[in-house]
């Protein structure tokens, strides 16, 4: 388990895992008033949370499946990455892909946050790459 320092200026509870098997915690909107998200509109929604993520970890901002299937609301840059050296407020880029207005109320759960360990890459210039059976095939090259 990784330890994350959090400054919570929102008045919402500090996020927590809802079940023992949950990979993500819900992020809540920190708003003074309801925000109407029109069809195809995108907005940056504040959470009031500031995190200190340890080196070699990131936080991934992901959509909530219920909002996506029921209302067409998703995280635009999914997954969004919060780097370990970022100390600003966690904000979520939401987009309304439905044909109807969607109202986000203060305290609504708007996204989820998953913490992941990562490695840094060291690139080695090369003239060629090792051959594989797949080669450069991609984007559906194996069929349906």
C-alpha positions in Angstrom: 0.0 0.0 0.0 1.3 3.4 -0.9 0.9 6.4 1.4 -0.5 9.6 -0.2 -0.5 13.0 1.6 -3.6 15.0 0.8 -4.7 18.6 1.5 -8.5 18.8 1.2 -9.8 22.3 0.8 -13.2 21.2 -0.5 -15.3 20.4 2.5 -16.0 17.0 0.9 -14.8 14.0 2.8 -11.3 12.7 1.9 -11.8 10.0 -0.8 -11.9 6.4 0.3 -12.2 3.0 -1.2 -15.8 1.9 -1.2 -15.2 -1.9 -1.2 -12.2 -4.1 -0.3 -11.7 -4.9 -4.0 -11.9 -1.3 -5.3 -9.0 -0.2 -7.5 -10.1 3.4 -7.5 -11.4 6.1 -5.2 -14.2 8.5 -6.3 -13.4 12.2 -6.9 -16.1 14.7 -6.0 -16.9 18.0 -7.6 -16.0 21.1 -5.5 -18.4 23.7 -6.8 -20.1 26.7 -5.4 -23.2 26.1 -7.5 -24.5 23.4 -9.9 -22.6 23.3 -13.3 -24.6 22.5 -16.5 -22.6 20.6 -19.0 -24.2 21.0 -22.4 -24.0 18.4 -25.2 -20.4 18.1 -26.6 -19.2 20.7 -24.0 -16.1 20.1 -22.0 -15.3 21.7 -18.6 -12.5 21.6 -16.1 -14.1 20.6 -12.8 -12.2 21.2 -9.5 -12.0 18.7 -6.7 -10.4 20.8 -3.9 -7.8 18.1 -3.5 -4.0 18.5 -3.5 -1.8 15.4 -3.5 1.7 14.5 -2.7 2.3 11.4 -4.7 5.6 9.5 -4.1 8.2 9.3 -6.8 7.7 6.4 -9.2 3.9 6.6 -8.8 1.2 8.4 -10.7 -2.5 8.9 -10.2 -4.7 8.1 -13.1 -8.0 10.0 -13.5 -10.6 7.7 -15.0 -14.3 7.9 -15.9 -16.9 6.5 -13.7 -18.7 3.8 -15.6 -22.2 4.7 -14.4 -21.9 8.3 -15.6 -20.6 7.1 -18.9 -23.2 4.5 -19.7 -26.2 6.3 -18.1 -25.5 9.9 -19.1 -22.7 9.9 -21.7 -20.4 11.9 -19.3 -16.7 10.9 -19.5 -13.2 12.0 -18.7 -11.9 13.6 -21.9 -8.2 12.7 -21.6 -8.8 9.3 -20.1 -6.8 8.3 -18.3 -5.4 11.6 -17.2 -2.1 11.4 -15.4 -1.1 13.2 -12.3 2.7 13.1 -11.9 4.5 12.8 -8.6 6.0 16.3 -8.8 2.6 18.0 -9.4 1.4 19.9 -6.4 -1.6 21.8 -7.9 -5.3 21.1 -7.4 -6.6 17.9 -8.9 -9.1 18.9 -11.6 -11.1 16.7 -14.0 -11.7 17.4 -17.7 -15.3 16.2 -18.3 -17.2 16.1 -21.6 -20.8 15.5 -22.3 -21.2 13.1 -25.2 -24.9 12.9 -24.9 -27.6 15.0 -26.6 -28.9 16.4 -23.3 -27.7 18.9 -20.7 -26.2 17.2 -17.6 -26.1 19.0 -14.3 -23.1 18.4 -11.9 -24.0 19.4 -8.4 -21.5 20.3 -5.6 -20.2 17.0 -4.1 -21.2 14.8 -7.0 -18.8 11.9 -7.7 -17.4 12.8 -11.1 -14.4 10.5 -11.8 -12.2 7.9 -10.1 -8.6 8.0 -9.2 -6.3 5.0 -9.5 -2.7 5.0 -8.2 -0.1 3.1 -10.2 3.6 2.4 -9.9 5.6 3.2 -13.0 9.1 2.8 -14.4 11.1 5.4 -16.3 12.5 4.4 -19.7 16.0 4.9 -20.9 16.0 5.1 -24.7 18.8 3.4 -26.6 19.3 4.6 -30.1 19.3 1.7 -32.6 19.4 1.1 -36.4 16.9 -1.7 -36.3 14.6 -3.6 -34.0 14.3 -7.4 -33.3 11.8 -9.1 -35.7 8.6 -10.6 -34.3 5.7 -12.6 -35.8 3.4 -9.7 -35.4 5.8 -7.1 -36.9 4.2 -3.7 -37.4 0.6 -5.1 -37.6 -1.8 -3.1 -35.4 -5.2 -1.4 -35.3 -7.3 -4.5 -35.9 -4.8 -6.4 -38.0 -5.9 -9.8 -36.5 -9.6 -9.3 -37.5 -12.7 -9.4 -35.4 
